[in-house]
């Protein structure tokens, strides 16, 4: 049964959003489902219909399927969210689920392995089939296995080890930096080894063992 309050409730939600901020249909559906105690699939259908209506009326703008924003006229034109920030969130989160992570050169830079600041951010994501806007400075890659909250930090560091032979690293002690990151993230080294063995080539497993045990030997 439909409630007349759906549309009014969604309009109120949108009215509270800041101009230029991305509005994700999936996030709005979660709020609607909780408010009216309705199934998530039904909530998504209601949200999609109502957001489309608001877009048709010019109250919000469509950025991409399932992503909208409130536009405001300024002397420089209509406000618009940063496409890279919006797509980073879209590629790494689905509601409260983690579905992607930063990888490649941009991740190497973030943990201090290289000083080079890349123009392109690489993201491994369950949504790897998506076609990105040409203006977006993001490169999408397919993960070795489905990404989740429980495994993404492990896959992220194993990707780094897998890319190590071809990566340009200018840090003085890269193995120490990698181990520091593993320890700071609280990663289980046995789980790292097990996941590498399961999803990556044997040569990647050997590199991981070299990284883990070479530092252990040096600090013993």
Residue pairs with C-beta under 8 A, 6 or more apart in sequence:
2 46
3 36
5 36
6 32
6 36
6 46
6 50
7 50
7 53
9 32
9 35
9 36
10 28
10 32
10 46
10 47
10 50
10 51
10 54
11 50
11 54
11 59
13 28
13 31
14 23
14 54
14 59
14 60
14 70
17 23
17 69
17 70
18 70
19 69
19 70
19 71
19 72
19 79
20 69
20 70
20 71
20 72
20 79
20 80
20 81
21 69
21 70
21 81
22 63
22 67
22 68
22 69
22 81
22 85
22 86
22 89
23 51
23 60
23 67
23 68
23 69
23 70
24 66
24 67
24 89
24 90
25 44
25 47
25 48
25 51
25 66
25 67
25 68
26 44
26 66
26 94
26 95
27 95
28 47
28 51
29 40
29 43
29 44
29 46
29 47
30 40
30 43
30 95
30 96
32 38
32 43
32 46
32 47
33 39
33 40
33 42
33 43
36 43
38 46
48 66
51 60
51 68
54 60
54 68
55 61
55 62
55 68
59 70
60 68
60 69
60 70
60 71
61 68
61 69
61 70
61 71
61 78
61 80
62 68
63 69
63 80
63 81
63 83
63 86
64 90
64 133
67 86
67 90
69 79
69 80
69 81
70 79
71 78
71 79
71 80
72 78
72 79
83 133
83 135
83 136
84 121
84 136
84 137
84 138
87 132
87 133
87 136
87 138
88 121
88 123
88 138
90 127
91 99
91 100
91 123
91 125
91 127
91 130
91 138
91 140
92 98
92 99
92 100
92 101
92 102
92 123
92 125
93 99
93 100
94 126
97 148
97 149
98 147
98 148
98 149
98 152
99 125
99 126
99 127
99 147
99 148
100 123
100 124
100 125
100 126
100 127
100 143
100 147
100 152
101 107
101 123
101 124
101 125
101 147
101 152
101 153
101 155
101 156
102 110
102 121
102 122
102 123
102 156
103 122
103 123
103 124
103 141
103 156
103 159
103 160
104 118
104 121
104 122
104 139
104 141
104 159
104 163
105 114
105 116
105 118
105 120
105 122
105 167
106 118
106 120
106 121
106 122
107 122
107 156
107 159
107 160
108 114
108 160
108 167
108 169
109 115
109 116
109 117
109 118
111 177
111 178
111 181
112 171
112 177
113 160
113 167
113 169
113 170
113 171
113 174
113 177
113 178
114 167
114 168
114 169
114 170
114 171
115 170
116 168
116 170
119 137
120 137
120 138
120 139
121 137
121 138
121 139
122 138
122 139
122 140
122 141
123 138
123 139
123 140
123 141
124 140
124 141
124 142
124 143
124 147
124 155
124 156
124 159
125 140
125 141
125 143
125 147
126 143
126 146
126 147
127 140
128 140
128 141
128 142
128 143
130 140
132 138
132 140
143 155
144 155
144 158
144 159
144 199
144 200
145 151
145 155
145 199
147 155
151 195
153 185
153 187
154 187
154 191
154 192
154 195
155 195
155 199
157 178
157 181
157 182
157 185
157 187
157 192
158 192
158 195
158 196
158 199
158 200
158 204
158 208
160 167
160 178
161 178
161 196
161 204
161 207
161 208
161 211
162 200
162 201
162 204
162 207
164 207
165 207
171 177
175 210
175 211
175 214
175 215
176 215
178 211
179 211
179 212
179 215
182 189
182 192
189 212
192 208
192 212
193 205
193 208
193 209
193 212
196 204
196 205
196 208
197 205
